[in-house]
Amino acid sequence: MEKLLEQLKGQLIVSCQAYPGESLYGSHIMTAMANAAKDGGAAAIRANSPQDVAAIKEGCGLPVIGIWKRNYVGSDVYITPSLSDAEALFAVGADIVAVDATGRVRPNGETLEALVSGVRKQPGRLLMADVSTLEEGIAAEALGFDLISTTLSGYTPYSPQSEAPDFRLLTELAAAVQVPVIAEGRIQDPEQAAEALRAGAFAVVVGTVITRPHTVTGHFVRAIRGAESAGNVR
């Protein structure tokens, strides 16, 4: 654990994710994306699904934070909702598994406490808590999570809704807990990443602006069309 955390301290983690129907969907493409991030100096990769985690572990060599985004009837929990989902990620070599650590109802009546307890039956496994509020982060530390991430701020109805990173949550968590706090969510440029470290982040996760070119392209297209419709283009 200490060696892995030392590798991540003060570093950039790149989230490489694509979804069915997108041009970049496929484990081979995500592995290429991970290697491109490695070439640029990324210290680790965050990847979605056992398939992508396994491929990136084999083809890239960087530590991988694994998640599994799954939809379950009756639950809004989306990131690694169940113990079986976490187990599947560890089974293919995820160095860390991140899970939704909010207080929302989990699938099939499973509790967050049961998930953590189940993971801890095997030694050496590292768990990251994706949270949306300070209270959730404090509770996650009490449950025994090894790292806490601001990933879900803005993605629960009761957390601040903003297009900017939640630096306030990051600062509050860094002051309130003893485990490493990871900055993730809507970090859109290098200065925001650096600001996250200054605010107390142990490491920074960046995804969309690096690995989702269709989303970034859309931002440019909307800005250009807005300028055209306003009559500001000669």
VMD Tcl script that draws the C-alpha trace (Angstrom):
set ca {
  {0.00 0.00 0.00}
  {2.71 2.46 0.96}
  {4.62 1.89 -2.27}
  {1.54 2.40 -4.42}
  {0.49 5.54 -2.60}
  {4.00 6.95 -2.95}
  {3.68 6.42 -6.72}
  {0.44 8.41 -6.75}
  {1.33 11.28 -4.41}
  {1.20 14.62 -6.18}
  {0.61 12.96 -9.54}
  {-1.93 12.89 -12.36}
  {-4.30 9.94 -12.75}
  {-6.03 9.78 -16.13}
  {-9.54 8.37 -16.44}
  {-9.88 6.32 -19.63}
  {-13.52 5.45 -20.23}
  {-15.79 4.99 -23.24}
  {-19.31 3.64 -23.57}
  {-21.19 1.47 -26.08}
  {-22.06 3.46 -29.19}
  {-19.08 5.80 -28.87}
  {-16.30 5.76 -31.48}
  {-13.61 5.04 -28.88}
  {-15.47 2.17 -27.21}
  {-13.42 -0.99 -26.84}
  {-10.75 -2.31 -24.48}
  {-8.03 -2.14 -27.14}
  {-8.75 1.55 -27.72}
  {-8.83 2.30 -24.00}
  {-5.48 0.52 -23.63}
  {-4.05 2.73 -26.37}
  {-5.48 5.76 -24.59}
  {-3.90 4.61 -21.33}
  {-0.54 4.21 -23.01}
  {-0.83 7.70 -24.49}
  {-1.53 9.01 -20.98}
  {1.49 7.08 -19.71}
  {3.64 8.65 -22.44}
  {2.50 12.04 -21.18}
  {3.53 11.29 -17.60}
  {0.36 9.95 -15.97}
  {1.06 7.94 -12.83}
  {-2.06 5.74 -12.95}
  {-5.23 5.04 -14.89}
  {-8.87 4.95 -13.79}
  {-10.82 2.48 -15.93}
  {-14.37 1.16 -16.17}
  {-15.32 -2.54 -16.31}
  {-13.35 -5.72 -15.66}
  {-12.64 -6.01 -19.38}
  {-10.95 -2.62 -19.64}
  {-9.12 -3.02 -16.33}
  {-7.67 -6.37 -17.43}
  {-6.63 -5.05 -20.84}
  {-5.00 -1.92 -19.43}
  {-3.19 -3.87 -16.71}
  {-1.72 -6.15 -19.36}
  {-1.02 -3.58 -22.03}
  {0.00 -0.48 -20.14}
  {1.71 -1.39 -16.88}
  {0.53 1.56 -14.81}
  {-1.48 1.05 -11.61}
  {-5.20 0.91 -12.32}
  {-8.10 2.22 -10.26}
  {-10.99 0.03 -11.30}
  {-14.67 0.91 -11.33}
  {-17.69 -0.80 -12.82}
  {-20.56 1.44 -13.82}
  {-23.73 -0.63 -13.60}
  {-27.44 0.10 -13.52}
  {-29.53 -1.75 -10.94}
  {-33.30 -1.45 -10.63}
  {-34.32 0.48 -7.53}
  {-30.94 2.09 -6.88}
  {-29.26 5.29 -8.03}
  {-25.84 3.93 -7.05}
  {-23.93 3.54 -10.32}
  {-20.20 3.23 -9.58}
  {-19.29 -0.31 -8.43}
  {-22.62 -0.77 -6.63}
  {-22.14 -4.25 -5.17}
  {-19.56 -6.45 -3.49}
  {-19.65 -8.83 -6.46}
  {-18.82 -5.92 -8.78}
  {-15.83 -4.98 -6.62}
  {-14.70 -8.61 -6.45}
  {-14.77 -8.85 -10.24}
  {-12.45 -5.85 -10.52}
  {-9.98 -7.18 -7.97}
  {-10.03 -10.55 -9.74}
  {-8.65 -9.02 -12.96}
  {-5.90 -7.10 -11.18}
  {-7.27 -3.70 -10.18}
  {-4.77 -2.11 -7.77}
  {-7.52 0.01 -6.20}
  {-11.28 -0.33 -6.55}
  {-13.43 2.78 -6.29}
  {-17.04 2.54 -5.18}
  {-19.94 4.91 -4.68}
  {-19.75 5.65 -0.95}
  {-22.81 7.86 -0.72}
  {-25.62 7.06 1.68}
  {-28.05 6.17 -1.09}
  {-29.88 2.85 -1.26}
  {-27.69 0.14 -2.77}
  {-28.89 -2.74 -4.95}
  {-30.51 -5.82 -3.43}
  {-30.47 -4.39 0.08}
  {-26.69 -4.57 0.32}
  {-25.06 -2.02 2.61}
  {-21.83 -0.12 2.15}
  {-20.62 -1.63 5.42}
  {-21.17 -5.14 4.03}
  {-19.27 -4.27 0.85}
  {-16.27 -2.99 2.79}
  {-16.35 -5.96 5.15}
  {-16.47 -8.37 2.22}
  {-13.53 -6.75 0.47}
  {-11.48 -6.82 3.68}
  {-11.70 -10.62 3.86}
  {-8.75 -10.61 1.46}
  {-5.66 -8.72 2.71}
  {-3.93 -5.99 0.76}
  {-6.93 -4.71 -1.16}
  {-7.29 -0.94 -1.45}
  {-10.68 0.78 -1.56}
  {-11.46 4.31 -2.73}
  {-14.66 6.03 -1.64}
  {-16.30 8.20 -4.29}
  {-18.30 10.78 -2.31}
  {-20.32 13.91 -2.89}
  {-20.25 15.62 0.53}
  {-18.01 16.15 3.53}
  {-20.25 14.00 5.71}
  {-19.98 11.08 3.27}
  {-16.20 11.39 3.24}
  {-15.96 11.36 7.04}
  {-18.27 8.34 7.19}
  {-16.18 6.56 4.54}
  {-13.02 7.02 6.56}
  {-14.79 5.60 9.61}
  {-15.77 2.53 7.56}
  {-12.12 1.92 6.68}
  {-11.70 3.24 3.14}
  {-8.07 3.79 2.14}
  {-8.67 6.84 -0.07}
  {-11.51 9.31 -0.60}
  {-12.37 11.02 -3.87}
  {-14.59 14.02 -4.64}
  {-15.89 12.23 -7.76}
  {-19.61 12.46 -7.02}
  {-19.94 16.11 -6.03}
  {-22.56 17.47 -8.40}
  {-23.84 14.00 -9.25}
  {-26.14 13.62 -6.27}
  {-29.18 15.90 -5.95}
  {-28.07 17.15 -2.54}
  {-24.50 18.17 -3.47}
  {-23.50 21.52 -5.07}
  {-24.41 21.68 -8.76}
  {-21.61 23.44 -10.61}
  {-19.63 23.24 -13.82}
  {-16.44 23.94 -11.85}
  {-14.49 21.55 -9.60}
  {-15.70 21.42 -6.00}
  {-12.60 22.90 -4.39}
  {-14.53 23.66 -1.21}
  {-15.32 19.98 -0.66}
  {-11.73 19.07 -1.46}
  {-10.36 21.55 1.07}
  {-12.81 20.48 3.77}
  {-12.10 16.78 3.26}
  {-8.34 17.29 3.31}
  {-8.69 19.03 6.67}
  {-11.15 16.54 8.15}
  {-9.76 13.08 7.31}
  {-6.41 11.36 7.68}
  {-6.53 9.22 4.52}
  {-5.45 10.60 1.11}
  {-8.04 12.73 -0.67}
  {-8.21 12.51 -4.46}
  {-9.54 15.40 -6.54}
  {-11.86 14.31 -9.31}
  {-14.72 15.90 -11.18}
  {-14.92 18.64 -13.83}
  {-11.20 19.49 -13.78}
  {-10.86 21.09 -17.18}
  {-7.38 22.54 -17.47}
  {-3.86 22.23 -16.01}
  {-4.30 25.22 -13.71}
  {-7.34 23.65 -12.06}
  {-5.34 20.46 -11.56}
  {-2.55 22.43 -9.91}
  {-5.09 24.32 -7.80}
  {-6.48 21.00 -6.60}
  {-3.06 20.02 -5.26}
  {-2.71 23.39 -3.56}
  {-6.14 22.84 -1.97}
  {-4.95 19.63 -0.35}
  {-5.42 16.89 -2.94}
  {-3.13 13.90 -2.64}
  {-3.46 13.28 -6.39}
  {-5.67 14.48 -9.24}
  {-7.91 12.51 -11.62}
  {-8.68 14.05 -15.00}
  {-10.82 12.38 -17.62}
  {-13.06 14.12 -20.12}
  {-10.74 16.90 -21.26}
  {-8.00 14.34 -21.99}
  {-9.74 11.15 -23.08}
  {-13.19 12.08 -24.40}
  {-12.47 14.10 -27.56}
  {-16.06 13.96 -28.80}
  {-17.20 15.79 -25.65}
  {-14.47 18.42 -25.97}
  {-15.27 18.82 -29.67}
  {-18.89 19.44 -28.75}
  {-17.85 22.29 -26.44}
  {-16.00 23.97 -29.31}
  {-18.87 23.42 -31.75}
  {-21.44 24.92 -29.37}
  {-19.24 27.95 -28.73}
  {-18.74 28.54 -32.44}
  {-22.44 28.18 -33.20}
  {-23.21 30.55 -30.36}
  {-20.87 33.15 -31.84}
  {-22.47 32.71 -35.27}
  {-25.99 33.08 -33.95}
  {-25.00 36.22 -32.06}
  {-23.65 37.74 -35.27}
  {-20.08 37.96 -33.97}
  {-18.48 36.12 -36.91}
  {-17.18 38.15 -39.85}
}
mol new
graphics top color blue
foreach p $ca { graphics top sphere $p radius 0.5 }
foreach p [lrange $ca 0 end-1] q [lrange $ca 1 end] { graphics top cylinder $p $q radius 0.2 }
display resetview
